[in-house]
């Protein structure tokens, strides 16, 4: 069930909401474990800032919000949970004991609980500076859930609460006050492949804090990855929650040398990090708000770890046969000495960001087999960089000119092995992407480049004769050392074509920033 949740302000916790909270507590715990109405009222009255109720905006305009769950706790001065900890609150305590994490039955098992807990923990870290440590009790079957949310298991609890065995868990709030960073391999289903990107989670008020573009650039340079993405939640207010099926985040991308206007693989990595950590339920889409590329929408697919992105189409325009064309053509050939001839260049064009060159499959196979690229010549082309592409072996399963243009005999003459991506019939096209001007000689996998490759290859490889029929999806392979697979689909719209980019991701590293 797709939904977006928000926190109800304290003044909204009127009698009907309070009674809903009491019913949820009673329905969620056995009778010997549930807090009484008197205890809930005590926690709400005496530990108000630690009592957070979450709701979904009512479907009808002006209707009451739907309470989907709540979390509450009280503070203690000691170092461990005692039985009396559940019924008292010490205003000077630095340890917060969470008593209830409750989700209404109809909203369970779709990531709502994880989303609620992340919101709650972030609130504590950002607003309750007195709290240094959080404790809670958990049953055995929920240990994995809480550990994924950042808690550590201390051991079996000394508190007897109902009939079942409970465990004590702990979370150091000081670590929450350090920014969380994930390193994600995008466009691959296995680690150490695809394109790595760092994703830094910023607080909601990041725009008004020390996390300015200079700081972001320093972090990106320190990471020394192709891209570091910085994302911050844009939280809808209770009276302005216009969409229940999406979450909103700002996003900016930095290479080690500069900020860029668009980056596909780091956007995919950001979506993965949000879904994987439970910050966003997989049933919701994510709207990334950019500075210069509009709103980018991502969705989780039915396959675990796979996502799709809605990006603008940036089709390449042919470089006209003028002196400019000859200059670009000769510069490209000079950049690959002994690997490419003028006759093997099929097309030369420019997209919004890059020069795009189609070469023959046999020339591409030769360029894959040998080194010797002159990156300074590529940098002289201007723009962000150079995209080199060729048609893939999938065309061999078609009839007519496409299969003939592939010329399998000439490809085999280049000495490619049977497992070469050039001969892999899953791929409709192949590419390599070079961006020395922004500090990346060759990018492992480039999502934004496929915003140009999709509109270039779709009319060449598919039929666009039926105006009301959307083109089929194509599969591209970026033939870098790490390699990556990108599925693309050109979506025709009256207000401008879009490109759906799809692929899997894998998290390889999580860390905390100390600056």
Beta strands, then each sheet from edge to edge (+ up, - down):
strand 1: 6-7
strand 2: 52-56
strand 3: 66-76
strand 4: 95-103
strand 5: 133-139
strand 6: 152-156
strand 7: 166-172
strand 8: 179-186
strand 9: 195-202
strand 10: 227-234
strand 11: 246-254
strand 12: 259-260
strand 13: 285-289
strand 14: 295-300
strand 15: 306-312
strand 16: 317-318
strand 17: 345-350
strand 18: 354-359
strand 19: 385-391
strand 20: 429-435
strand 21: 440-443
strand 22: 474-478
strand 23: 484-491
strand 24: 498-513
sheet 1: 1+ 2- 3+ 4- 5- 7+ 6-
sheet 2: 12+ 11- 10+ 9+ 8- 24+ 15- 14+ 13-
sheet 3: 12+ 11- 10+ 9+ 8- 24+ 23- 22+ 20+ 19- 18- 17+ 16-
sheet 4: 12+ 11- 10+ 9+ 8- 24+ 23- 22+ 20+ 21-
end
